[in-house]
């Protein structure tokens, strides 16, 4: 739980960000400028859409350094909702009261 909180805090406070339409070259320059190996990719409203790492960029560099970041970024998805508890899905079974064993009546 504590580690999860630290991860969320790290995602919410990126030093540098790029837009999905920025080029790989621009993203690499931002990484060099801020001395980081990962950037947040944000939308127009500032919401986090994904992450792009130095390894993403270098893997795609031979293809086209002017390709948009959106082609190589790792998309961030919403966390899965908590699974509903099984006991809430199943109707409650009424147990018949057990009688005493035949020999103890």
C-alpha positions in Angstrom: 0.0 0.0 0.0 2.8 2.4 0.9 4.7 1.6 -2.3 1.5 2.2 -4.3 1.2 5.7 -2.8 4.8 6.5 -3.6 4.3 5.4 -7.2 1.2 7.6 -7.6 3.0 10.6 -6.2 5.9 10.0 -8.6 3.5 9.9 -11.5 1.7 13.1 -10.5 4.9 15.2 -10.2 6.9 14.8 -13.4 9.8 17.2 -13.8 9.3 17.3 -17.6 6.4 16.5 -19.9 5.8 16.3 -23.6 2.7 16.2 -25.8 1.7 13.1 -27.8 2.3 15.1 -31.0 5.8 16.1 -30.1 8.6 14.4 -32.0 11.0 11.8 -30.6 13.8 14.3 -31.2 12.0 16.9 -29.0 11.4 14.3 -26.3 15.0 13.3 -26.2 16.1 16.9 -26.0 13.7 17.4 -23.0 15.3 14.4 -21.3 18.7 15.8 -21.8 17.7 19.2 -20.6 16.2 17.9 -17.4 18.6 15.0 -17.0 15.9 12.4 -16.8 15.2 9.1 -18.5 11.5 9.2 -18.6 8.9 11.9 -19.4 5.2 12.1 -18.8 3.1 12.5 -21.9 0.2 14.8 -21.2 -2.9 15.9 -23.1 -4.2 19.4 -23.7 -5.8 19.5 -20.2 -2.6 18.4 -18.5 -3.8 14.9 -17.7 -1.3 12.1 -17.9 -1.8 10.0 -21.0 1.3 7.9 -20.9 5.0 7.6 -20.3 7.9 7.7 -22.8 11.3 6.4 -21.7 14.7 6.8 -23.2 14.6 3.2 -24.3 11.3 3.7 -26.1 12.9 6.6 -28.1 16.2 4.8 -28.8 14.3 1.7 -30.0 12.3 3.7 -32.5 15.1 6.1 -33.4 16.3 4.2 -36.5 12.8 4.4 -38.1 12.1 8.1 -37.9 13.4 10.5 -35.2 10.6 12.9 -36.3 7.8 10.4 -35.5 5.3 11.5 -32.9 5.8 10.4 -29.3 2.3 8.8 -29.4 3.7 6.0 -31.6 6.1 4.7 -28.9 4.8 5.8 -25.6 3.4 3.5 -23.0 -0.2 4.4 -22.3 -1.4 4.9 -18.8 -4.7 3.2 -18.1 -7.1 3.8 -15.2 -6.5 1.4 -12.4 -8.9 -1.6 -12.4 -11.9 -1.2 -10.1 -12.0 -3.4 -7.1 -13.5 -6.7 -7.9 -17.0 -7.1 -6.3 -17.0 -9.4 -3.5 -18.3 -12.8 -4.3 -20.7 -12.8 -1.3 -22.4 -9.7 -2.7 -23.0 -11.4 -6.0 -24.5 -14.6 -4.7 -27.8 -14.7 -2.9 -27.4 -15.5 0.7 -28.2 -19.1 1.4 -30.3 -19.7 4.3 -29.1 -22.5 6.3 -31.6 -24.9 7.8 -31.1 -25.2 11.5 -29.4 -28.4 12.3 -31.1 -30.7 14.7 -29.4 -32.8 17.2 -28.0 -36.1 16.1 -30.5 -38.9 16.3 -28.8 -40.5 19.3 -28.7 -37.3 21.4 -32.4 -36.2 21.3 
